[in-house]
Every structure is written in C-alpha cells, then in structure tokens.
C-alpha cells in the first residue's frame, strides 16, 4: 500500500536502485491528454545523475519507455506504464556495507522491519525511486497546465547561504540558467562554491527548495484529514532526505500578531475575490483560496559521506565505515524536479477530486 499515492490520479512506483529498472503505473489520468515522450524525458533529464560537476558522476541516461496508456501522443484513459532501465549500476561499491548499518541511512530500520534488505545502493530506500515520481509528475504538470496552473521550484538556500528575496521578487524563468537551479545568479555562484567545498572535504551539505504554485482555483482540498497543505506536506516529506516542510508564513508567522497575519479579503476590478496579503500561502481551512500557494522544503545533508565514521554491523559489533561509490555532495539541484513532480501530483489529484464533488 505504501508504494502508491493519490485517490483519483493515482501512481504506484516500483523498482530498486540497482535492479534492472525503476518505473511507475499511473491510473486515473483522463483520456485525451496531449503528452509526448519528449516532455516526459525533459523532466527526467532535469533529475538525472551526472548532469553537472556538483552532482553524482553516475551516468544514467534515464531514457523513458512507454509500455501502455499513451497512443499517438494522447493518453487513452487506461493505466499508463513508464519504465526507465538502470544501466550504470556499480553494485560492487556497496559490498562493504552488506552487514553494516550506515549512519542516518535506512539500513537498520529496513532490517528491523523486514528482517532483510537490499544493500546495493539502498534498494527501495534509494532516491533512485524518485525517477518514477518525476516521470509521472510530467503528466500531472501537463494536466495542470491545461487548467492554467503552473508549478515552479528552485533552490533558495544551501547551508547558510540563503536568498533574501521572496519568490515574487525573483525571475523564476532563470531557475535553469545555472547548475544549482537558483534564480539569482550571484547567489547561485556562492552556493556552487559551498557545494564544491563540501565535496572536496569529502563531506555533504543540505539546504532548502522553495516551490510556487500559481493559477490554482479556489476550492481544491478536502476538510479535516485531507487538507491540501497536509497532503502537500505528506508528499514532500515522502521525498528522500527531506526533514521539514513549511507553507505560507510557516515558522516566521509565530513572530506576528493576528492583526498582522490575517489576510484581508477584497474584490478586485475584475470582480475576483482576493486577499491583500498571503500569509496563508494560498490555503485556508485546508482548501485553496485562489492565491499563490508557496512552501519551503528542507533537505538534510546527503547521508553518504566519504569520511570514516563509527557505527555497528548487524551482529552489533563496533566497526569503522567509510563511504564508497558515486554520490551527490548536495541533493538540492536534482531535488528541484522531484519537488515539482510531487506538488503537481497532489494538485492534479485534488483537481480531479473537485470535479467529483460537483453535480
């Protein structure tokens, strides 16, 4: 059950980091959606390894294969199956951890739960699984675009280096103009230098990806347990290495009084109901109010480091462990399309759910 997400627009992902392939089955995507293999591939190219000097050197083309559900460039309404073959596995790089519990990895918890684990790259717990999410997200993004909804994510912080401007003061069209995917060029240069320093020190570093969703109509979300922001939080926290989620004013809102924080309503010249401020982050009562939805996602430093660390093995014995293989010094640049995908999957599902709530 935990390998599936969504109510109407529903995905099920499968595959392991060092298995033959990873993939996704998408059920509930409406028929007639125009989608090309090039659009899906573009999304995967933004996530793939080996794309710059600050990402893992693992070379995977991540070429997507469409097995079902799309015919002559349109969805058919039947289950869509997308598969990406793994080609550049280096499983021997993980033989030294067959019996070791790596610090801050899922090795111990998977063993505790299942009594066994695939130690090659972390198996199912590897971020390689997110290939499937990004592939599915490409269809969700296309569906949202047809309804005038856009999703844009960018790196807003690496370590202590943080963008000072809010999203509405940035040119988000510049997100992909540099390898760290920060829309401010000068800040991006500082971020890249910090990532390179962590890499050269055989270490890693974390940061924040921010996301902005524009064009969302009022009325998306469900009362009580399926609130829109709760589902966005669940989706983001399901991404590997995510440690925090905050939407709207987030934790900064605690510094304000109600008279400052309340978003006052007004009717604009076109007769649309709007708010003068947007501390709510476009969501009130768990339902979208038509304003921009914005949130931050905090990513921890990548857990695999190439320095010696103290840990234990599955016999409970103290050992010294040093990481091997090819790993990202910072996950953030490749996490941007994953955040895009998960946000789009949440919104697409709620968009279709809303249609079933009305006669």
Secondary structure, DSSP 8 states (H G I E B T S, - for coil): -TTEE-SSSEEEEEE-TTSSEEEEEEES--TT-B--HHHHHHHHHHH-TTSSTTS--------EEEEESEETTEE-SS-EEEEEE-----GGGGGGGTTEE-TTSSHHHHHHHHS----STTGGGSGGGHHHHHHHHHHHHHHHHTTT-EEEEEEEEETTEE--S-GGGS-GGGGGGSTT--SSHHHHHHHHHHHHHHHHTT----EEEEEEEES--TT-S-SGGG-HHHHHHHHHHTSTTEEEEEETTGGGGGGS-HHHH---EEE-TTS-EEES--TTTTEETTEE-SS-EEEEEEE---S--SSEEEEEETTS-EEEEE--S---S-SHHHHHHHHHHHHHHHHHHHHHHHHHT--
